Amino acid sequence: MPFPSSPRARSGPRRRSLLAVAPAALALTGCTGGDSGGPAGEGSSAADRARARAARDSEGLLERYDAVIAARPGLAGRLRPLREEVVRHARAFGGGRKSSPSASPSASPSVTSSASPAPSATVPGNDKDALAGLAAAERELADRRAKALGGVPGELARLLASVAAAGAAHVYLLTEGDA
């Protein structure tokens, strides 16, 4: 006799599955800053521009994490793993050479202010709003990267897709996660 199904059905991904899938997806794509896999010439320069923009965007997001950690030190333990992934993303795109995986704001790379999705100096006064601001920045960047997939060569498209998926997992962990 089969067991009856649970009366309450769960919708959406579970936190554990997201935590398990995001690093695996990054490992499968390799997160390398190597050849974009496209032909040399005009397409290559477009891929180089897309890669440089993605690196600047990741560095801008890194500045936001640093600002929130500096303003809200109680969130540092929760944000440090996500920040470290953002550092790896910037490096995968060829940026972030000066940034270290520490959570100190002084370790952030020097980047132009236009690379940041929003002013990094403005951090909300409470933890919930600070996390919501980071989640909004992650969501906007992940959406922008997903839209850029069609205009870049294969290897760069795979890297953008992987980092966009990681950004979506970060949004979930920032908004829904009870860490």
Buried (B, 14 or more C-beta within 10 A) or exposed (E): EEEEEEEEEEEEBEBEEBBEBBEEBBEEBEBEBEEBBBEEEEBBEBBBEBBEBBBBBBBBBBBBBBBBBBBBEEBBEBBBEBBBBBBBBBBBBBBBEEBEBBBEBEBBBEBEEEBBBBEBEEBBEEEEEBBBBBBBBBBBBBBBBBEBBEEBBEBBBBBBBBBBBBBBBBBBBBBEBEE
